[in-house]
């Protein structure tokens, strides 16, 4: 290898290292933000239910919960229940949430086959991973979402499927594809894309065989879930409730809100797909499976987006396509313009996106402020059995070992036509309920405040607001 080649290789690795370092900075600030979002608190709370002797699915009679997805993310968040406090528990859950997407993304970026295109090389694969991290929806890294776990399963499943032709690899791919359904019920695109891909590339007999694998592994997951969860509560919470979510009352407004996401989710995959003509003939075959997953995810994704509470996390196709799409795009650019130029260009694009992400983030913190939760626990110790945190149930899980209703769970019951009777909600509130406490950065639907008849007064602490009956 000549000195010139060594210099080019060194500069490529340096560019890749710089881009990946920026990606790690972005992930770090996302982790710092994670404990400050009340949505993560209410979605982590079900992981503590078994520890408190409760079902992760409350059914119609238990304390209202916002978790109406598969049980696998709840189980995978079990390490968070070992943390010493609510802030630390959220930090552990934040690490898990990032890793379930990050590790599959890195695996795909490093191992996805790019033949017959030019190999992107180690530097090319690193910048592809950095670009995928940068271009992934920001909420992926900052919110605990069932979709993240489903997509992680789907990325690894598809990687196993394209790399391994042996039976064990196919069975593992089927098990992970059906595990995605145990994370989020609408993740049907992952197993369907595998069947379509193998049917078109191998034949109908192979597709039928894979359908058999999916049925067997799916039934195995179902058996585990039915053994671990109470079937009646599971049926009510994870099937009847999401099925009853109504359409948004303002579809035009929702469309305009989602339009920037729609553009990105459509333009990026299509640009990569049509841009592959820059590579060798047949280069598109390297992206066939991710493209099928992207296409098949649109119907259920769009229907979920236009339901109450729907947003871009429902669009699973883009994240399923993105890591492999970035790798194959780098390989195509390397074939056309040379590997060093391709690495430099993709590193620059990824770095620009990452710098923009960090600079424009909504909550500008550089370390996790878990001490905010310590203040809330101390407040509970001063007023035991009197405070309800309708958006931060982890506080009283730690201070009182009780899981109280979540306001978003009450809201979901209301919009699905099954409003919870006030007496039932009160039966799950603190024994001497006297005040509601909300985080300064949290949400509020107004349902919890209805349990405190006027007049009320608000007392502001540094990070929390306590609402109680006003003294006469």
Buried (B, 14 or more C-beta within 10 A) or exposed (E): EEEEEEEBBEBBBBBBBBBBEBBEBBBBBBBBBBBBBBBBBBBBBBBBBBEEEBBBBBBBEBBBBBBBBBBBBBBBBBEBBEBEBBBBBBBBBBBBBBBBBBEBBBBBBBEBBBEBBBBBBBBBBBBBBBBBBBBBBBBBBBBBBBBBBBBBBBBBBBBBBBEBEEEEBBBBBBBBBBBBBBBBBBBBBBBBBBBBBBBEEEEEEBBEBBBEBBEEBBEBBEEBBEEBBBEEBBBBBBEBBBEBBEEBEEEEEBEEBBEEBBEBBBEBBEEBBEBBEBBBEEBBBBBBBBBBBBBBBBEBBBEBBBBBBBBBBBBBBBBBBBBBBBBBBBBBBBBBEEBBBBBBBBBBBBBEBBBEBBEEBEBEEEEBBBEBBBBBBEBBEEBEBBBBBBBBBBBBBBBBEBBBBBBBBBBBBBBBEEEBEEEBBEEBBBEEBBBBBBBEEBBBBEBBBEBBEEEEEEEEEEBBBBBBEEEE
